[in-house]
Amino acid sequence: MTSNFSSSTTTPGDYESFIKAKEQKEHVLKSGYSSSKRAMEYFFVFLYFLVILPWNLYQSFSPLWTTTTTSNGDGINKSILITTSSSSSSSLSGNTTNTTSTLIDIVGGIALGMITTDFVSGILHWIADTWGSLETPLIGQTFIRSFREHHVAPSAMCKHDFIETNGDNCLVATLLGIIPIVFFRHSMFMSFYFTAFALFGAFTNQIHKWSHQYKVPLIVKFLQSSGIILSRKSHNFHHQSPFDTYYCITTGWLNYPLHAMNFWRLSERLVTALTGYIPRSDDMKWTSHLKFLEETRKKMSDEDDNEDDNEDGAKKKN
């Protein structure tokens, strides 16, 4: 499907025509969600949550215990659970060191996994927002379309079910979850790192969706207000035309640092210098009307406020 809206569609005109253009764009982008993509999303959601995630969790926590078998006087075998930090052969100092090392592996792996997810979410978000179009082979209709739709109709994703919201991310999470299973079976740190990386990656778009909703579960509200996951306030910075900053949508921890160091503009200059591509050229075809609508709404609101002030002033004089 090609995009039939050029910049001429959004040349400043009357307010109603811009609203109509916006609705047409929403329809075109929404209609790009195909049954084959839906099937793919179902497959990877079930594969990740029913197979890969349980395997990752088992592998991550399994080093915390070992099972040894003893025999009682009746010849009946018994399994005894012995934690790695309380082995009878370890001294007290050895136990303390072992416990500290274990905590570092767990907390460090999870924290680094969350930071990595936030950074990768920003990079992928920036790429999809800034480069390519609906006609880009393989990823145009599959991935880029949803990013264009989100800028044109930010609240549309709030109507998506769990499968549509998280299907694409579960594909990536599945690939990430396979890495520790294949390469890091005996590393607690790397197991926790990739498990957190994959799990938060799988939920990134869900977290993103929550940042657009006014009513969220209490636990989500707590996680947002405590800064553990992306908050509505933080994400609002991204949804200001031309949508060119605050791309990280998992925890949002890296948004301000990357913005302060001008990371995104420097990256765009590098890509343009190497390829000649102009950043956000396709996205602007879909979103250039939004700035006009925003300014018009603000102007109309200001005019209403002025009229109210004038009426109040006239009443006071009378």
N, C-alpha and C positions, 0 to 999 in steps of 0.2 A: 504494500500500500504506500502510495506516495503522499507527501504533504502538499496540499493544494493552496497553502496560505503563504504568500510572499509578503514582503514588508509593505507592499501596497495595500494589503488587507487592513493594516492597522495605521494608516495615515490618519492623523487627528481629524475627527469628524464629530458628528453628534453622538451623544452618550448612548442612545439606544442602539445605534449601529455597532458600536464597540461591544455592547453586551451580547448582541446577536453573534458577532464574530467569535467571541469567547465561547459561547454555547456550541457553535459549530465545531470549534477546535476540540472541545471536550468530547463531543460525540465521535469525531474521527479517531482520537486517541483511545477512547474507551473501547471502540469497536475492534481495535487491534488485538484484544485479548482473545486468543483462539482456544479451541478445544484441545489441540495438541499441546499447547503450553500448559493448560490446566492438568492434563494427564501427566506431564513431566513433573509438575509441582507436587501432585499427589505422591508420585513414586519417591521423590527425594525426601519429602516430609516423613513418610513412613519408614524409609530406609534409615534416615538419620536417627529419629527418635526411638525406633524399635530395635535397631541393630547396632549402629555405630556408637551412639551415646552410651548405652549400657555397657558396651565393651570398653569404651574409654574410661568410664567411672570405675569399673572393676579393676582394670589395669592400673589406674592411678592409686587406688586405695589398697590394693592387694599387698604391696610391700609393708604396710603397717602391721601386718600380722603374719604369723606362720602357724601351720598346724602340725603338731607332732602326735604320734600315736603311742600310747603306753598300754600295758596289760596289767589288770588287777589279779588278785589271787585266784579268781575263778576262771582266769583265762579269757576274760571278756575285754575286748579292746575299747579304749576310751580316747576321744579326741580332746586335746587340751589346746586352747587358744593362748598363744604367747605373743604379746606385743613386742615389737623390735626394740622398744625403749626400756623393757623390763626383763631382759634376758638374765637368767640367774648367773650366767658366767660373766656379766658385765659389772664393773665397779660402779660406785655412785657417780664418780666424775665422768666415767664412760657413758653412763645413762644420761647425764645432763648434756654432754656433748652430742650424743645421738639424738636426743629430743630436740635440741636446738637446730641441728642439721635438718631434721625432719620438718620442723616448722618452717625453716627457710625454704626448703623445697616446695612445701605446700603453698605458703603465703606468697613467696616470691614467684612461683610458677603461675599462680592465679592472677596476681597483680600485673605481671609482665604480659600475660595473655590478654588481659583486659585492655592494657595500653596499646598492644599491637593491633587488637581488633579495632580500637578507636581510630588508629592511624590508617589502617587499611580501609576502613569504612569511608574515611575522608578522601583517600586517594581514588577509590572506585567511584565515589559520588562526584568528585571533581572531574574525573574522566568522562563519566556519562553525561554530566551537565554541560561540559565545556567542548567536547569533541564528538564527532560523528553525527549521524542523523538516523531517521527511521529507515533509510535505504541502505545503511551500513550492513554488509553481509554478516550473517549469523547472529549478531547482537543487536541489530537495529530494531526489529520488531520484538525480539525476546527481552531485551533489557532497556535500551535507550528509550523506547516508547513510554515505559512506565515513569521515567524521570521527567519526560516532557509533560505527560499528563499531570504529574504532581505539581509542577509549577503553574500550569494553567488552572488546575482545580485541586488545591492543597488538601481540602477536606474530603476528597473522593476516596482516599485510601482508608478513611475511617469507616467506610461502608464495605470494605473488603473483608472477607472471612479469613480464618486462620491460614488456610491453604494458599490463597492468593497473596496474602501479606508476606508469608514466610517461605514460600516455595523456592524462589531463586536462591535465597540465602542458605537453605538447607542443602542445595546442590554443592555450594562452596564448603559448607560445614562438613559434608560427607567426605569430600576430598581431604580436608584438613584433619578430620578424625582418623583417616586411614594412616596418616604419617606416623603417629606414635605406635600404632599397632604393628606396623612393618619395621620401623627403624629404631624405636626407643622403648622396647619392651622391658628393659632393665634399668631405666632412668626415671626415678620418681619425679624429678624436677621437670623434665621434658614431657612426661605424661600429663602432669597437671597443667603445664604451659599450653600444650596443644588441645587439651580437653577444654580449658577455659577459652582459648582462642576460638575453637569451633563452636562451643555452646553460646558464647556471647555473639559470635558471628551469625549463628542461626536465629538469634532473637533480635538482631540489630534493627530490622525493619519493624518488628513489633514494638521495640522501644521507640523508634521513630514515629510510629503510629500513635503511641501513647502521648508523645509530645505535641500532637495535634488535637488531642481530645480534652474536653473540659472535665468530663467525669471519668475517673480511672479508679481501679481498686485501691484500697487504703495502703496496701503494701507497695504498690507502684508509686503512689503519692509520696510515701516515706522515702523510697529509693531516689525519686526525683529531687525532693527537697534536701536530702542529705548529700546530693551530688554524686551518688554512686552510678546513676544512669542519666542520660540526657534529659534535661528539663525543658518545659515549654518556653520559658524565658530565654534560655540559651539558644534554642533552635530558631526563635523568632528573628534573630540577627540574619540568618540565612535567607529568610523569606522576604527580603527587601530587595526590590529590583536594583541591579541586574543579577541577583542570586550568585554572587561571586566570592563568598567567604563563609566561614563557619560550616565547613562541609562534614566534619566528623559527627556521626549520629549514633554512636553507641553509648559512650560515657560522656562525651563532650569535653573531656579533660584537656585535649590538645587543641581545641578551637582557638582559644586566646593566644597561646604561644605561637602557633603557626601563623595566625593573623598578624601578630606583632612583628614577626620576623619577615613578613611579606613573602612567605613561602609560596603561596599560590600564584602571585603575579610573576615571581621569578621563574617558577616552573613553566608558566605559560610563555614567557619570553623565550625560554630555552626551546620549547617545542616549536614555536613559531619560527625561530632562527634555523632549526634543523629541518622543518617540513614545509614551512610557508603557510600552514593552516592558521586561520583566524579564530581565536577562542570565542565560544558562544555564538558563532554565526548562525547555526541552525536553531539553537534555543531561542534566539531573539525573534526568529520568524513566528514562534509560537507565543512568546511572552511580551513582545513589544507593546501590545495594547494595554498591558496591566498597569504600567506607569501612568498612562493617560487616564485610565479608570480610577486609579488611586488618587491622582491629583484632582480629577473632576469631583469625586466623592468628597474630598477634603474641602474643595471650594464650595460645594453645595452645603456642606455642614457648616462652614464658616458663615455663609450667607444666611442660613437659618438662625445661627446664633446671633448675627447682627440684627436680623429682623426681630428676634425675641427681645434683644436689648433695647431696640427702638420702641417696641410696644411697651416695655416696662417703663422706659423713660417718659413716654406719652402719658401713661397712667398716673405716674407720680406728679406730672405737671397739672393734670386735671384734678 
